[in-house]
Amino acid sequence: MLRKFIHILFLPCSKATMLMEKRNAQAISRKEDWQLSMHLKICKWCRSYEEKLRILDDILKRKLFQNGKTEINDVDIQSFKNKVLEKLDI
């Protein structure tokens, strides 16, 4: 009951993860930032997701600069997806 109230008052996990992704791509508003920080204080699952997102972002940035590129295009994204699927053996 309390958990449901807290998620209604602050944010549901689905909205929190969307804001984390949005924050990586662009700036989020102060209200969104406050809501996300409050959610992260109470939700261990979203904190874990945020940490994994940060690790993946760091890996991708290192890989990008290692190859001397300054931006990612659609071909790079599709190539990355194909490599992930290949490693997952799907």
C-alpha positions as CSV (number, residue, x, y, z in Angstrom):
1,M,0.0,0.0,0.0
2,L,2.7,2.4,1.0
3,R,4.8,1.5,-2.1
4,K,1.8,2.2,-4.4
5,F,1.3,5.6,-2.7
6,I,4.9,6.5,-3.0
7,H,5.0,5.7,-6.7
8,I,1.9,7.7,-7.3
9,L,3.3,10.6,-5.4
10,F,6.6,10.6,-7.1
11,L,7.0,8.4,-10.2
12,P,6.3,4.9,-11.4
13,C,9.4,2.9,-12.4
14,S,8.5,3.0,-16.1
15,K,8.6,6.8,-16.0
16,A,11.8,6.9,-14.0
17,T,13.6,4.7,-16.5
18,M,12.4,6.8,-19.3
19,L,13.7,10.0,-17.6
20,M,17.1,8.3,-17.1
21,E,17.3,7.6,-20.8
22,K,16.1,11.1,-21.6
23,R,18.7,12.6,-19.3
24,N,21.4,10.7,-21.2
25,A,20.2,12.2,-24.5
26,Q,19.3,15.7,-23.4
27,A,18.6,18.0,-20.4
28,I,15.6,17.3,-18.3
29,S,13.5,19.9,-16.5
30,R,14.1,20.7,-12.8
31,K,10.7,19.1,-11.9
32,E,11.7,15.9,-13.8
33,D,15.1,15.9,-12.1
34,W,13.6,16.3,-8.7
35,Q,11.0,13.5,-9.3
36,L,13.7,11.2,-10.6
37,S,16.0,11.9,-7.6
38,M,13.2,11.3,-5.2
39,H,12.3,8.0,-7.0
40,L,15.9,6.9,-6.9
41,K,16.1,7.4,-3.2
42,I,13.3,4.9,-2.6
43,C,13.7,2.4,-5.5
44,K,16.6,0.0,-5.4
45,W,15.7,-1.5,-8.8
46,C,15.9,1.8,-10.5
47,R,19.1,2.7,-8.8
48,S,20.5,-0.6,-10.1
49,Y,19.2,0.2,-13.6
50,E,20.8,3.7,-13.4
51,E,24.2,2.2,-12.5
52,K,24.0,-0.3,-15.5
53,L,23.0,2.5,-17.8
54,R,25.9,4.6,-16.6
55,I,28.3,1.6,-17.2
56,L,27.0,1.0,-20.7
57,D,27.2,4.7,-21.5
58,D,30.8,4.9,-20.4
59,I,31.7,1.8,-22.4
60,L,30.1,3.2,-25.5
61,K,31.8,6.6,-25.1
62,R,35.2,4.9,-24.7
63,K,34.6,2.8,-27.7
64,L,33.5,5.8,-29.7
65,F,36.5,7.9,-28.9
66,Q,38.8,4.9,-29.3
67,N,37.8,4.8,-33.0
68,G,38.3,8.5,-33.3
69,K,34.6,9.3,-34.0
70,T,32.7,12.2,-32.4
71,E,29.2,11.0,-33.1
72,I,27.2,7.8,-33.7
73,N,25.2,7.3,-36.8
74,D,22.5,4.8,-37.7
75,V,25.0,2.3,-39.2
76,D,26.9,2.3,-35.9
77,I,23.8,1.7,-33.9
78,Q,22.7,-1.2,-36.2
79,S,26.1,-2.7,-36.0
80,F,26.1,-2.5,-32.2
81,K,22.6,-4.2,-32.1
82,N,23.8,-7.0,-34.4
83,K,26.8,-7.6,-32.3
84,V,24.7,-7.8,-29.1
85,L,22.3,-10.2,-30.7
86,E,25.1,-12.3,-32.0
87,K,26.6,-12.5,-28.5
88,L,23.2,-13.4,-27.1
89,D,22.9,-16.0,-29.7
90,I,19.4,-14.9,-30.7
